[in-house]
Amino acid sequence: MPHLVRLISRRNWDSLPWLTEGEVQADALRDLCTDENMLSVWLVENVETDIDRVIVALASNRQRPDKLDYALINYQDIVNLNIEVSSSLGDTPDSTVNMLHRDLTKMSVTKVAGLARAIKSEETRPERIPAKVIKRLIIEGIDEGYLDRDAIKQTMLDKLGL
């Protein structure tokens, strides 16, 4: 079953003592900021085989190899929320992953809130990949040739010691 990946900050999704069951803290909306009522996500057809490739592409597009938090959203949740999805070319050092970029379009407050509840659900709990794993994955991606070294920021390459 396909899923969508959205980079987030896991702390924005923590349950706080004053929240009632099923509520999402307002700071989570920072991770769901839209631009022209669209939200950028990445399609993962097979989580078991494809998630690392998407994650390393997104991580390699940053300034340094820090921890990376993400939410894996079940595509059926998007369908259930009547959120429209359109293809658009991504911008990472991995040209294959760039083809997996999608925009959630015509986003309303109601749809963003529904998406936040879907992310907070048990099946979609935010995940974290430690910095040392990110570093290893990026170096492997460069060595294996699926990350374009020339498209990676110099600050990232310096932090990787490359």
Sine and cosine of phi, psi and omega as CSV:
sin_phi,cos_phi,sin_psi,cos_psi,sin_omega,cos_omega
0.00,0.00,0.72,-0.69,-0.01,-1.00
-0.94,0.33,0.46,-0.89,0.06,-1.00
-0.72,-0.69,0.27,-0.96,0.11,-0.99
-0.88,-0.48,0.61,-0.79,0.01,-1.00
-0.95,-0.32,0.70,-0.71,0.09,-1.00
-0.73,-0.69,0.80,-0.60,0.09,-1.00
-0.94,0.33,0.67,-0.74,-0.03,-1.00
-0.61,-0.79,-0.04,-1.00,0.18,-0.98
-0.90,-0.43,0.93,-0.38,-0.15,-0.99
-0.83,0.56,-0.56,0.83,-0.03,-1.00
-0.89,0.46,-0.43,0.90,0.03,-1.00
-0.95,0.32,-0.16,0.99,-0.06,-1.00
-0.93,-0.37,0.02,1.00,0.02,-1.00
-0.89,0.45,0.54,-0.84,0.13,-0.99
-0.98,0.20,0.73,-0.68,0.03,-1.00
-0.95,-0.30,0.49,-0.87,-0.10,-0.99
-0.84,0.55,-0.49,0.87,-0.06,-1.00
-1.00,0.03,-0.14,0.99,0.04,-1.00
-0.98,0.22,0.62,-0.78,0.09,-1.00
-0.99,0.10,0.28,-0.96,-0.03,-1.00
-0.80,0.60,0.77,-0.64,0.05,-1.00
1.00,0.04,-0.13,0.99,0.01,-1.00
-0.99,0.11,0.42,-0.91,0.03,-1.00
-0.88,-0.48,0.72,-0.70,0.01,-1.00
-0.90,0.44,0.53,-0.85,-0.06,-1.00
-0.88,0.48,-0.50,0.86,0.00,-1.00
-0.88,0.48,-0.35,0.94,0.04,-1.00
-0.88,0.47,-0.44,0.90,0.00,-1.00
-0.90,0.44,-0.37,0.93,0.09,-1.00
-0.85,0.53,-0.55,0.83,-0.03,-1.00
-0.99,0.15,-0.14,0.99,-0.05,-1.00
-0.85,-0.52,0.51,0.86,0.03,-1.00
-0.93,0.38,0.78,-0.63,0.01,-1.00
-0.99,-0.11,0.33,-0.94,0.12,-0.99
-0.76,-0.65,0.88,-0.48,-0.09,-1.00
0.82,0.58,0.63,0.77,0.03,-1.00
0.88,0.47,0.48,0.88,0.06,-1.00
-0.82,-0.57,0.45,-0.89,0.02,-1.00
-0.74,-0.67,0.78,-0.63,-0.04,-1.00
-0.99,0.14,0.74,-0.67,0.05,-1.00
-0.60,-0.80,0.10,-0.99,-0.02,-1.00
-0.76,-0.65,0.74,-0.67,-0.03,-1.00
-0.99,0.14,0.73,-0.68,0.09,-1.00
-0.81,-0.58,0.95,-0.30,-0.02,-1.00
-0.93,0.36,-0.69,0.73,-0.03,-1.00
-0.78,-0.63,0.96,-0.29,-0.08,-1.00
-0.85,0.52,-0.69,0.72,-0.08,-1.00
-0.89,0.47,-0.55,0.84,-0.06,-1.00
-0.97,-0.26,-0.37,0.93,-0.17,-0.98
-0.94,-0.35,-0.26,0.97,-0.14,-0.99
-0.89,0.45,-0.67,0.74,-0.03,-1.00
-0.87,0.48,-0.62,0.79,-0.02,-1.00
-0.91,0.42,-0.67,0.74,0.03,-1.00
-0.92,0.38,-0.71,0.71,-0.03,-1.00
-0.88,0.47,-0.69,0.72,-0.02,-1.00
-0.92,0.38,-0.57,0.82,0.05,-1.00
-0.90,0.44,-0.70,0.71,0.01,-1.00
-0.92,0.38,-0.67,0.75,0.01,-1.00
-0.91,0.41,-0.60,0.80,-0.04,-1.00
-0.95,0.32,-0.18,0.98,-0.01,-1.00
-1.00,-0.04,0.09,1.00,-0.04,-1.00
-0.99,-0.14,0.00,-1.00,-0.01,-1.00
-0.98,0.19,-0.51,0.86,-0.05,-1.00
-0.47,-0.88,0.33,-0.94,-0.06,-1.00
-0.99,0.14,0.91,0.41,0.03,-1.00
-0.99,0.11,0.16,-0.99,0.13,-0.99
-0.81,0.58,0.41,-0.91,-0.02,-1.00
-0.73,-0.69,0.81,-0.58,0.05,-1.00
-0.96,-0.28,0.63,-0.78,0.02,-1.00
-0.49,-0.87,0.35,-0.94,0.11,-0.99
-0.91,-0.41,0.66,-0.75,0.05,-1.00
-0.95,-0.32,0.95,-0.32,-0.14,-0.99
-0.98,-0.21,0.81,-0.59,0.04,-1.00
-0.90,0.44,0.78,-0.63,-0.03,-1.00
-0.85,0.52,-0.53,0.85,0.02,-1.00
-0.89,0.47,-0.53,0.85,0.06,-1.00
-0.89,0.45,-0.61,0.79,0.03,-1.00
-0.91,0.41,-0.69,0.73,0.03,-1.00
-0.88,0.47,-0.72,0.69,-0.03,-1.00
-0.89,0.46,-0.49,0.87,0.00,-1.00
-1.00,0.04,0.03,1.00,-0.03,-1.00
0.84,0.54,0.63,0.78,0.04,-1.00
-1.00,-0.02,0.78,-0.63,0.03,-1.00
-0.99,0.16,0.61,-0.79,-0.02,-1.00
-0.84,-0.54,0.75,-0.66,0.07,-1.00
-0.78,-0.62,0.51,-0.86,0.04,-1.00
-0.99,0.15,0.63,-0.78,0.14,-0.99
-0.43,-0.90,0.53,-0.85,-0.07,-1.00
-0.94,0.35,0.76,-0.64,0.05,-1.00
-0.99,0.16,0.08,-1.00,-0.04,-1.00
-0.72,-0.70,0.98,0.18,0.07,-1.00
-0.76,-0.65,0.16,-0.99,0.08,-1.00
-0.95,0.30,0.09,1.00,0.01,-1.00
-0.89,-0.45,0.97,-0.26,-0.08,-1.00
-0.90,0.43,-0.50,0.87,0.04,-1.00
-0.93,0.37,-0.72,0.70,0.01,-1.00
-0.91,0.41,-0.54,0.84,0.01,-1.00
-0.84,0.55,-0.48,0.88,0.03,-1.00
-0.95,0.30,-0.25,0.97,-0.04,-1.00
-1.00,-0.05,0.02,1.00,-0.02,-1.00
-0.94,0.34,0.64,-0.76,0.05,-1.00
-0.70,-0.72,0.41,-0.91,0.14,-0.99
-0.89,-0.45,0.75,-0.66,0.19,-0.98
-1.00,0.09,0.87,-0.50,-0.16,-0.99
-0.93,-0.37,0.24,-0.97,0.02,-1.00
0.80,0.60,0.70,0.71,-0.02,-1.00
-0.97,0.24,0.74,-0.67,0.08,-1.00
-0.92,-0.38,0.16,-0.99,0.06,-1.00
-0.85,0.52,-0.66,0.75,0.00,-1.00
-0.88,0.47,-0.68,0.73,0.00,-1.00
-0.93,0.36,-0.63,0.77,0.04,-1.00
-0.89,0.45,-0.68,0.73,0.03,-1.00
-0.90,0.45,-0.66,0.75,0.05,-1.00
-0.89,0.45,-0.65,0.76,0.05,-1.00
-0.90,0.44,-0.66,0.75,0.04,-1.00
-0.87,0.49,-0.68,0.73,0.04,-1.00
-0.90,0.43,-0.61,0.79,0.03,-1.00
-0.90,0.43,-0.66,0.75,0.02,-1.00
-0.91,0.42,-0.61,0.79,-0.03,-1.00
-0.96,0.28,-0.29,0.96,-0.07,-1.00
-0.89,0.45,0.31,-0.95,-0.03,-1.00
-0.84,0.54,-0.61,0.79,-0.07,-1.00
-0.96,0.28,-0.34,0.94,-0.16,-0.99
-0.87,-0.48,0.34,0.94,-0.06,-1.00
-0.76,0.64,0.70,-0.71,0.02,-1.00
-0.84,0.54,0.60,-0.80,-0.03,-1.00
-0.91,-0.41,0.37,-0.93,0.05,-1.00
-0.75,-0.66,0.69,-0.72,0.12,-0.99
-0.92,-0.40,0.84,-0.55,-0.04,-1.00
-0.90,0.43,0.41,-0.91,-0.03,-1.00
-0.83,0.55,-0.64,0.77,-0.04,-1.00
-0.91,0.42,-0.55,0.83,0.05,-1.00
-0.95,0.31,-0.66,0.75,0.05,-1.00
-0.85,0.53,-0.73,0.69,0.00,-1.00
-0.85,0.53,-0.74,0.67,-0.01,-1.00
-0.88,0.47,-0.69,0.72,-0.02,-1.00
-0.90,0.43,-0.63,0.77,0.01,-1.00
-0.92,0.39,-0.70,0.72,0.02,-1.00
-0.88,0.48,-0.68,0.73,0.05,-1.00
-0.88,0.48,-0.66,0.75,0.00,-1.00
-0.89,0.46,-0.63,0.78,0.05,-1.00
-0.93,0.37,-0.73,0.68,-0.02,-1.00
-0.88,0.48,-0.61,0.79,-0.02,-1.00
-0.99,0.11,-0.13,0.99,0.13,-0.99
1.00,0.05,0.07,1.00,0.03,-1.00
-1.00,-0.01,-0.19,0.98,0.17,-0.99
-0.98,-0.22,0.79,-0.62,0.04,-1.00
-0.98,0.19,0.96,-0.27,-0.05,-1.00
-0.82,0.57,-0.60,0.80,-0.01,-1.00
-0.93,0.38,-0.32,0.95,0.00,-1.00
-1.00,-0.05,-0.06,1.00,0.00,-1.00
-1.00,-0.01,0.70,-0.71,-0.02,-1.00
-0.85,0.52,0.62,-0.79,-0.01,-1.00
-0.87,0.50,-0.59,0.81,0.02,-1.00
-0.88,0.48,-0.61,0.79,0.05,-1.00
-0.92,0.40,-0.74,0.67,0.00,-1.00
-0.85,0.52,-0.65,0.76,0.03,-1.00
-0.89,0.46,-0.69,0.73,-0.01,-1.00
-0.92,0.39,-0.45,0.89,0.04,-1.00
-0.99,0.11,-0.17,0.99,-0.03,-1.00
0.97,0.25,0.49,0.87,-0.03,-1.00
-0.95,-0.32,0.00,0.00,0.00,0.00
